[in-house]
């Protein structure tokens, strides 16, 4: 399907969400998920699969994920438009903001702003992870793996790649 209206709606939503995200696209994943599922462009499972694949591939993973979403909505044109809508608006804003930030680097409000953005970004990333966990946890064993992974991340210094690899192995073995 190559519906120009669908491409336009998706591009507008991605441009808006990527422009208001603090900490990148992962902070607005719940909103993107709700939008694409509500429009019936993707299922919960499609979204979770796209996230998993984009996280496993090196490179700009959220741009890749939004390209997958765009591909599903409207093929190659949708993929290109989705990728551009994801990175172009925030890049332009970041460029301007950096120039202003650097110009006023000694202003007292900068320290206050930095201190406030850190917990905001952490909370948004946690919210995105929660939505993705609810989407992926479709069985008792999947909930157990998510809980175990969260506990390992919170209470050990184990590299997250080992946790991801272990969960992937469980999935490959059919445990999930």
Secondary structure, 3 states (H helix, E strand, C coil): CCCHHHHHHHHHHHHHHHHHCCCCHHHHHHHHHHHHHHCCCCCHHHHHHHHHHHHHCCCCHHHHHHHHHHHHHHHHHHHHHHHHHHHHHHHHHHHHHHHHHHHCCCCHHHHHHHHHHHHHHHHHHHHHHHHHHHHHCCCHHHHHHHHHHHHHHHHCCCCHHHHHHHHHHHHHCCCC
